[in-house]
Amino acid sequence: MGYLTRLDIVANIFQICILVVIIAKTIKLTINTKTKALPFFFALAMSGYLLSSLYWIAYDVLDPDTRMPMACNEIAENAMILLLCAGLETILKDKRKIAKEIVFAVLFIGANIALWIAWTGEWFQDILFGIPYIYFFWLLIRGLLSRRVLSRKELWFAALASIIILTMQIPLLTIKGNVFEVTKVTCFMLMLALGAWLGIMSFRRKDFFLASTFFLSTELSMFLSIGIYYYLSLLENIIAQLIMFSLLKKELATDG
């Protein structure tokens, strides 16, 4: 078992410990509040994420140092995304079923899916399991716009930074040598910086939709990262989970 596989196991165990605490406290919150839909769906979503992490550990132990094929963890992660969507639907004030924002959601997540396919060659898996992320991102855009939690300049900053990061991923598919290393480091540092900015804004603005956007950002970063950058993105992902949980009470009080 290689060093990275052992590190992966340790990272997943750490994440599981955090998720267990979040799930337990969210269940308690569900019992003690009148508005139960959001914490209920959130607890189920985090339970799906927990199952995915448990599967990763089992796979790393049984078949270490090999790439995982299409497996149960993908189903668990998609369940997590769809359950988060169900929770967000309960607090979304913008009830439009068709909106122009879906075009950007399709193009942006579609570009991510294209990069996943370019890296893995797994067309069916990446397209099938990427579709829920389109709906998730669409809900987040609608929530951010309806709540006006970010200014227009901040929204443009986040959008342009995301597009730049995706664009920088393209040459990584073909270039080699020093140019590859410089581009890779720059791209991954920008990804981490964007995630950190969203995390700080989530903490300051104390909005559940913004925290969920931070969470999605870390998920997409993890999918496109390798080595130490993956584990840094995972750390941001865990922080996003904690911020989302910390904002549940505020969201319920506001909704009530």
C-alpha positions in Angstrom: 0.0 0.0 0.0 1.5 3.3 -1.1 1.9 6.5 0.8 -0.9 8.3 -1.0 -3.3 5.4 -0.4 -2.5 5.5 3.3 -3.0 9.2 3.3 -6.3 8.8 1.5 -7.5 6.4 4.2 -6.5 8.7 7.0 -8.2 11.7 5.2 -11.4 9.7 4.7 -11.4 8.5 8.4 -11.0 12.2 9.4 -13.9 13.2 7.2 -16.1 10.4 8.5 -15.5 11.5 12.1 -16.6 15.1 11.1 -19.6 13.7 9.2 -20.8 11.5 12.1 -20.8 14.6 14.4 -22.6 16.7 11.8 -25.2 14.0 11.2 -25.9 13.4 14.9 -26.3 17.1 15.6 -28.4 17.7 12.6 -30.8 14.8 13.6 -31.0 16.4 17.0 -31.8 19.8 15.4 -34.5 18.1 13.2 -36.2 16.7 16.3 -36.1 20.0 18.2 -37.3 22.3 15.4 -40.7 22.9 13.8 -39.3 23.4 10.3 -37.9 19.9 9.7 -37.4 19.7 5.9 -34.0 21.4 5.5 -32.2 19.7 8.4 -33.9 16.4 7.4 -32.6 16.5 3.9 -29.2 17.8 5.0 -28.8 14.9 7.4 -29.7 12.4 4.7 -27.3 14.2 2.3 -24.4 14.0 4.8 -25.3 10.3 5.4 -24.9 9.7 1.7 -21.5 11.4 1.8 -20.6 9.2 4.8 -21.4 6.1 2.8 -19.2 7.3 -0.1 -16.3 7.8 2.3 -16.8 4.4 3.9 -16.7 2.8 0.4 -13.5 4.6 -0.5 -11.8 3.2 2.6 -13.0 -0.3 1.9 -11.8 0.0 -1.7 -8.4 1.3 -0.7 -7.9 -1.5 1.8 -9.1 -4.3 -0.5 -7.5 -3.1 -3.8 -4.9 -0.4 -2.9 -3.0 1.7 -5.4 -5.5 1.2 -8.2 -8.0 3.5 -9.8 -11.6 3.0 -8.7 -13.9 2.1 -11.6 -17.6 3.2 -11.7 -18.8 2.1 -8.3 -21.3 2.6 -5.4 -19.6 5.7 -4.2 -20.8 7.6 -7.3 -24.4 6.6 -6.5 -23.9 7.8 -2.8 -22.4 11.1 -3.9 -25.2 11.7 -6.4 -27.7 10.9 -3.7 -26.0 13.5 -1.5 -26.2 16.1 -4.2 -29.9 15.4 -5.0 -30.8 15.5 -1.3 -29.0 18.8 -0.9 -31.1 20.0 -3.8 -34.3 18.8 -2.1 -33.3 20.8 1.0 -32.4 23.9 -0.9 -35.8 23.7 -2.7 -37.6 24.1 0.6 -35.9 27.5 1.3 -35.7 28.8 -2.2 -37.9 31.9 -2.6 -37.3 32.1 -6.4 -39.8 29.5 -7.7 -39.2 30.0 -11.4 -39.0 26.6 -13.1 -37.3 27.9 -16.2 -34.7 30.6 -16.0 -31.8 31.9 -18.1 -29.4 30.9 -15.4 -29.8 27.3 -16.4 -27.9 28.0 -19.6 -24.8 29.0 -17.6 -25.2 26.0 -15.3 -25.4 23.6 -18.2 -22.3 25.2 -19.9 -20.2 25.4 -16.7 -20.9 22.0 -15.4 -20.8 20.6 -19.0 -17.3 22.0 -19.3 -16.3 20.3 -16.0 -17.8 17.0 -17.3 -15.8 17.4 -20.5 -12.6 17.7 -18.5 -13.5 14.7 -16.4 -14.0 12.7 -19.6 -10.7 13.9 -21.0 -8.9 12.8 -17.8 -10.6 9.5 -17.4 -12.1 8.5 -20.7 -15.3 7.3 -18.9 -18.0 8.9 -21.0 -21.1 7.2 -19.6 -20.1 7.5 -16.0 -19.0 11.1 -16.1 -22.1 12.3 -18.1 -24.6 10.3 -16.0 -23.2 11.3 -12.6 -22.5 14.9 -13.7 -26.2 15.7 -14.5 -27.3 16.2 -10.9 -24.5 18.8 -10.5 -26.2 20.9 -13.2 -29.4 21.1 -11.2 -27.5 21.7 -8.0 -25.6 24.6 -9.6 -28.8 26.1 -11.1 -30.5 26.1 -7.7 -27.4 27.8 -6.1 -27.4 30.5 -8.8 -31.1 31.2 -8.3 -30.6 31.3 -4.5 -27.7 33.7 -4.7 -29.5 36.0 -7.1 -32.8 36.0 -5.2 -31.1 36.7 -1.9 -28.6 39.1 -3.3 -26.0 37.7 -0.9 -23.2 38.7 -3.3 -22.9 41.9 -5.2 -22.9 42.0 -9.0 -19.1 42.6 -9.0 -18.6 39.6 -6.6 -20.7 37.4 -8.8 -18.7 38.4 -11.9 -15.5 37.8 -10.0 -16.5 34.3 -9.0 -17.8 33.5 -12.5 -14.7 34.8 -14.3 -12.3 33.1 -11.9 -14.1 29.8 -12.4 -13.9 30.2 -16.2 -10.2 31.0 -16.1 -9.5 28.0 -13.9 -11.4 25.7 -16.3 -9.6 27.2 -19.3 -6.2 26.6 -17.6 -7.1 22.9 -17.1 -7.2 22.4 -20.9 -3.5 22.8 -21.7 -2.7 20.4 -18.8 -4.1 17.6 -21.0 -1.3 18.0 -23.6 1.7 20.0 -22.4 4.6 18.5 -20.5 7.8 19.5 -18.7 8.3 22.7 -16.8 5.5 24.5 -18.6 3.1 21.7 -17.3 4.4 22.1 -13.8 4.1 25.9 -13.7 0.6 25.8 -15.2 -0.5 23.0 -12.9 0.7 24.8 -9.7 -0.9 28.1 -10.9 -4.2 26.5 -11.8 -4.5 24.5 -8.5 -3.5 27.5 -6.4 -6.2 29.6 -8.1 -8.7 26.8 -7.4 -7.8 26.7 -3.7 -7.8 30.5 -3.6 -11.3 30.7 -5.1 -12.5 28.1 -2.6 -10.9 30.0 0.3 -12.6 33.2 -0.9 -16.0 31.5 -1.1 -15.4 30.1 2.4 -14.6 33.5 3.9 -17.6 35.1 2.2 -19.8 32.2 3.4 -18.6 32.8 7.0 -19.1 36.6 6.7 -22.4 36.7 4.9 -23.8 33.7 6.9 -26.0 32.4 4.0 -26.7 28.8 3.4 -26.9 29.1 -0.3 -23.4 30.7 -0.4 -22.0 28.0 1.9 -23.5 25.4 -0.4 -21.8 27.2 -3.3 -18.5 26.9 -1.4 -19.2 23.2 -0.9 -19.8 22.7 -4.7 -16.6 24.6 -5.5 -14.6 22.3 -3.3 -16.3 19.2 -4.8 -15.4 20.4 -8.4 -11.9 21.2 -7.2 -11.4 17.7 -5.8 -12.6 16.1 -9.1 -9.9 18.0 -11.0 -7.1 17.8 -8.5 -4.3 15.3 -7.9 -1.8 14.6 -5.1 -1.5 17.2 -2.3 -3.9 19.6 -4.1 -6.6 17.0 -3.8 -6.1 16.8 0.0 -6.1 20.5 0.3 -9.4 20.7 -1.6 -10.7 17.9 0.7 -9.8 20.0 3.7 -11.7 22.9 2.2 -14.6 20.5 1.5 -14.7 19.5 5.2 -14.7 23.2 6.2 -17.6 23.8 3.9 -19.6 21.0 5.5 -19.0 22.6 8.9 -20.0 26.0 7.7 -23.2 24.6 6.1 -24.1 22.9 9.4 -23.4 26.0 11.4 -25.8 28.0 9.3 -28.7 25.6 9.6 -30.0 27.2 12.8 -29.9 30.7 11.3 -31.6 29.4 8.1 -34.4 27.8 10.2 -34.9 30.9 12.3 -35.1 33.1 9.2 -37.5 30.6 7.5 -39.6 30.4 10.5 
